[in-house]
Amino acid sequence: MDELEMIRRKKMLELMKRAGIIEVKPKRKVVIEVITSPGCPYCPMAVAMAKELESRYDGVIVRELSVATPEGQRKAMEHNILGTPTILINNRVEFIGVPNFSEFEKRVRKKLGLDTTR
């Protein structure tokens, strides 16, 4: 196989991945932590969005942490979280409040290494 043929095959594979014809396995794990509080009317929506991403993508793990628990309180203090829901991706605050789903998905895909657009 000559160099030109290798370039063609690589480009074709890239185009097929972008078009969704070929599913790409994620190279990385993404941990989404949703910090919630009891009685918060928006928290269930944020958790549902995170769970939807977990069901769509291999490599995504979702944890819900309530500030009513010692672990949730520790995490909130560690990140200076004052409002819920707050969404952390790989231990970094990414969203405060309920995010736009497409932006949430875009950030998760990028962390998984699936978003090849820059």
N, C-alpha and C positions, 0 to 999 in steps of 0.2 A: 504494500500500500504506500503510495507516495504521499508527500507532505500535503499537497492540495486536497487529496481525498480525506485525509485525517481532519483537516480544517472543515471540510464540508460536513463530515459526520458529526463533529463536535457542534457546529452551528445548528444542524438539524435537530440534534438532541436538545440543545438549549431552547430552540423554538417550540419543540413538542412539550417541554416542561412548562414553559410560559403559557401555552395554550391549554394546559391541563390534560393533555392526551396521555402523558406519563406522570404518574404520581411519584414525587420525590420523598424519600424517607428523610426525616429531620436528622441533622448531625448533632444536635444539641438538645438538652433538656431545658424546659422553661417551667419555673415554679411561680404560680400566681397565688398570692395571698390576698384575700379580701378581708379587710378589717371592718368588723360590723359592731353594732350596738343594739341591745334589745329595744324593741319599739321603733326602730328607725324605719320609716316607710320606704326608703330608697334602697336599703341594703339587700333585700331579697332580689331586686332587679339586677344589681351588680353581681351577686352570686350566680344568678341564672345565666348571665352573659358569660361569666368565666367558665361555668360548667359547659356551656355550648361550645366554647373554644376547646375545652378539654375533650369533648366528644368528636370534634372535627379533626383534631391534629394529634398524631402520635407524638409523644415527648412532652406533652403539657400536663402538669400536675396542678390541681387546684386545692387550696386549703382555705377554709373559712375560720377566722379567728375573731372571737367576740371580746370586746374590751371588758366584758363582765367576768372573764376568766383570767387567772394569773398569767398565762402565756400571752393572751391578747393584750393585757395591760403592759407587760414587758415589751412587747413588739411596738405598741403605741408610744411608749416612753422612749424607746430606742430610736424611733424615727420622728419624734416630736409631732405625732399625729393628734390633731385637735378635733377633727371632724370625721364623720363616717357617712357613707362608705369611703374607704381609702384603699386603692389597689396598688399592691407592690408586685413588681415583676422581677424575679431573681434578686430579691431583697433590696429593691430600689423603688421609691415612691414614683409611680407613673401617672396615677390619676387620683384626684380628690373629687368625690361625687361620682355620679353615674356617667361614664364616658359614652361618647358616640361609638356604636358597635364597630363600624368600619375602621375607625382609628384604633380602637382596642385590638381588633384582629390584625391590622397592619403592623402594629408594634410587636405582637406575639409572633407573627410570621417572620419579621425581621430578626428577632431573637433566636428563632429556630433555624435561621439561615436559609429560609425559603423565599424571602423577598429579595429578588436580584436587581430590582430597580433602585436607583440611587437618588 
